[in-house]
Each structure stands twice: as C-alpha cells, then as structure tokens.
Amino acid sequence: MRRPGNMNKENRIHQYQENYFSQYGFEAAMVKYRRKLVMERLATIRPKTVVEVGCGAELLYQHYAQAAGPVDRWIVVEPGHEFHQVAESSGLPNLVAIQGFFEDVTLQIKDHLRAPPELIIISSVLHEVAHPDKLIEAAKSLMDERSVLHVNVPNATSFHRLLARSMGLIGDVKALSERNHHLLQHRVYDRQSIRAELEAAGLQPVAEGGYFVKPFTHAQMALVAAQLGDDVLDGLYALGQERPDLASEIYIEARRAAWRCEPK
C-alpha cells in the first residue's frame, strides 16, 4: 500500500476517492453524526456566507437549506472530480462549486465573495493533508474579525483508542491504524494539538468540544450498530458532547481576534 507521503496531491485525492467508498461501513453513521454536529454549529452561528472545504458525496448545504433555507452564498472547494460533480450538479441556490485544492484557489474564492465569510468549515479534512498549516493560513486569509473557522477531526484520545492501548494493541493513541493508512491520513490530533495548530497560525479558539463516543473500531461498530439501534447511537453522540476527552471526534472554532474560549 502506498503511504500518503509518497504521493503528490493529485494522485492522493484520486486514490482517496477510490478508497473512501471501499472503506465506508460505519463511516456512514459517523457522517450522519458529524453532519449533526456541524448543523448544530450552523444553527448557533447563523451565517449568511459559508466557505466549505471538501464536500464529499453528500452535501451539507443540501441539509442546511432544507432545515433553515438558503444562505446568500455557499462556496464549496473540492479537489476530487467526483465529489465536485456532486456539488456542481446539485442545483442548490447560491451555491458555487470550485474544483481545486483550497490553498491553491483562495483568489478564485475571493472573486465569488461579496464580503468575508461568517463561517469557514473544514470538516474531517485537516488530519488528511500533508501540510495543515497551509490550509489554515488559506482560511485565515479569507477571514475578518467576524469570521469563524470551524474544524473537526478524529480524536486521539477516543475511547476506542484508549481501549486498544489498554489491551496492548497499540503503544501510542496517536499511532496510525491500518484504516488511517488506507484512507491516506497523516496524523491523529488530540484536543491540545489541534488547538496548538490553530494558535500557531495566529487564531484564537472561541469554542471547542466533542461528539460521539465510539467504543470500538469502525469495523467492529459496523457489526453491532444495527443491534444497538438509533437510541443508543444517539446516546453515544450526546455522551461525546458531555465527555469530549473520550469522544471519537472533536471540534474547535477560532477567530482572528482574541475571544475567550468557551468549551462546549
């Protein structure tokens, strides 16, 4: 298997699209709960202009437009041809779909903005790129003092990783799993390291938290999810909000200006 460091960006995104669906499984549930989290944050922030980095196969804006109505401008930046085509052909109002790597198309994004975006969403992306600092700097270049950058990533101190360490299966909770390698992911963040990543770029965290406690690996969860049922899965989502240190995924939001951080 080729490791992400051995590929250029174009080959990597092509391989990622192929690998993504072959490894989907329980990720379908995580997509649902990740979207639930971002929808909750959208409802809190209520942006008129959104820039979204990467859209995947199921559009977040589709769900938000159904729940809250269209925004003034929603810009999706997606390097993958197949995922870009999903956005391009969606017919959603005020949606602009740009194919390219976010850090390479900031001038093109600005051409479509009437004002700096109230919200920039980098959902389940930062751990997958070779140079996350470039992605964050690109986001910062679009922001003013009102803009919020939302980032969510898998959590190194997720319950299932702590369990694996206690079982002697891994020695370090930040160790990359076979699934991480298959999906060409570069790193696993914890709450301290993702916060440090944003602060190094001169951004000030204003909110952070977690969602969904995943007791087992994706492969194991795929075997038991149906038996657990939606009520239990919803409970695991809520438990992750209560215990972000154990959550499968974590999020952080930041501004350019110095605002007080409010853990969620």
N, C-alpha and C positions, 0 to 999 in steps of 0.2 A: 504494500500500500504506500502511495506517495504521501509524504508529510507536507503540511501547508507551507513550510519554509522552502520547499523545493519547487514551488510553482509561482508563476507570475500571477498578477491579479486576474487577468482574463481567463487563464486556464483554471484558476481556482474557483471562480464563480460558475463556470461551466460544470466543473466536477461537483460543486456544491449542489446545484440544481438536480443533477442525476442522483446524488447520494441522499438528498433530503427525503424524497418520496419513498426510497427503498428502506429508510430507517424510521418512517413516520410513526406507526404504532401508537404508543401512549402520548406521543408528541401532539396528537390531535386534541387530547384533553388539556395539555399544557397550553396550546394555542388558545383554546377557549378561555382558560383562566387568566392567561396573560392579557388577552383582549379585555376581559372583565376588569382587570386592574387598570389598564390604560383608559378604558371608558369611564371609570370612576374618577380618574385624574382629569380627564377632559371635562366631565361634569363640574368638577371643582374649579378648574381654570377658566372654562368657557371661552376659548379662543375664537377669534374671527379669522385668523390666518394661521395655518399649520404647515410646517415642513416635516415630512416623514421620510426617514432614511431606511429604505428597504420596505417592500410591501408584502412579499411572499405571495402565496396563491390565493389568499382570502383577504379582501380589502377591509382594513379597519374603518376607512371612511364610509364604506357601504353601511356598516352597522351604526356608525355615529349619525350619519344622515337620516337613517330610519328612526333613530331614537330622539334626535334633537334638531333635525333639519340641517340643510346645507350651510356651510360656512362661506365667507367671502372668497377665500382661496385656500385650496388644499394642494400642496405640491408634493408629489411622490418622486423620490430619486431612487431608482432601482437599476443596478448594473446587469442583472440577469435578463436575457432576452424574453424568456417565457413569462417570468413574473411581470416584466414591464408591459408585455402584451395584455396581461390581465387588467392592469390599470388603464392602459391606453384605450382598450375597447369597452370599458365599463359604462360609459355614458353618464357618469356621475356629474352633477352640476358643479362648476367652478373647480374641477379637478385638472391639474396639469401633471402629466407624467413625463419625466425626464429619464432617459436611459444613460447611465454612466455611473462612475464612482463619485460619491458625494464630494470628496476633497478635490476632485478634478473639475467640477461643474458649478462652483459657487457663483461665478459671474453669470452663468445662464440662469441660475435660481434667482439672482437679484433682478434680472430682466423681467421676471414674472411677479415680483413682489411690489405692491404699492407702498408698503411700509414694512419694517422689521416684523417678523412673525411673533405672535404671542407665545407660541409653543413650537418647539422642535422635538420630535420624537425619534430616539434611537433605541428601538426595541429589539432585544435579543440579537444584537449585532456587534457590540464593542469587543466581546471576547473572541470574535471570529476574524478580526482584522489583524494584519501584521503590525500596523502602526496606529494604535488607537489615539495617540496624541494628535496625529494629523486629522483624524475625524473630528475630534473635539475642537481643535483650532478652527476647522472649517465651519463648525456650528457656531462657534464664538464670533466668527467674522460676520455672521448674519444677524447677531443679537444686538438689541439695545438694552437699556436698564429695565424695560418692562418684560423682556422675553424670558421664558422659562425653557430650560433644556431638561427633558425627561430621558433618563437612561435606565433600562432594566437588563439584568444579566443573571445567569445561573450563580448560585451561592456556594462557595467552597465549604461552608460550614452547614450545608444542608444535612438534615437528619440522616439521609441515606448514605452520605459520605462519612459522617461520624460513625455510623454503624459499621461500615466497611472497614474503617480504621480499627475499631474495637475488635472486629473479627480477625484482624491481621491480614486482610486482603490488600490493604494499601498502607503505606507508611506515612503518607502526607495527604491531607484532604485537598490540596491543590494539585495533586497528581492528575494528569490527563488520562481519562478512561479510553477504552477502545472506541466507544461511541464518539467521544470528543475527537479522536484521531480520524474516524471515518467521516465526520462532518467537517473536518479541516479546521477545527477550533484551536486557537493558540494558547489559551490560558483560562483559568478559573479564578474569578475575583471573590474576595470576601468584602464585608462592609467597609473595612478600613482601607483596603487597597483601591476600591472603586471611588471612595471619597478622595483619597490622595491623588488619583488620576485627574479628577476634575479640578482640585485645588492647585495642582501643578500648572494647569492651564490658566490660572487666574480667575477661576469661577468659584462662587460661594454657594455651598449647599444650603438649600432652604427647606427641604423635606426629604425624608427617606423612610424606607420600610421594607417589608417583605410580603410574600403571598405564597400560599400552598405548601404545606409540609408534605413532602414525598417520602414515605417510609422506606421505599425500595427503589431499585433501578427502574429505568423505563421499561426494560424487557419484563421484569417481574411485575411491575404495575399493570402492564398490558394483560397479564394473565388473570389478575384479580379485580380489575376495575369494574367489570360488569357485575361481579358478585357483591362488591362494596356498594354500588349504587350511587345515584346522584347526591342523595342526602349526605352520605359520608364524604364524598369528594368535595361537596360544598363546605362541609365542616373542616376539611383539611385546608381548603383555601382560607377560610376565616382564621384557623389556627395559625397559619403562616403570617397573617396580619398581626396577630397577638404576639407571636414569637418569631420575629424576623431573623433572629440569630439561627433558628432551625429551618427556616423556610427554604424551599427548593430554589426560589428565585428572589432577588432583591431589586429594589429600585432606588434611585436617587434623583433629585431635581435640584437645579442650580441656576443662579442668575449671575450676571456680570457684576452687579452691585453687591455690597456687603449687607446681606439679610440674615436674620437669625435662623438657624436650622431648627426645624420642628419635626422630630421623629414621629412617624405615624404608626 
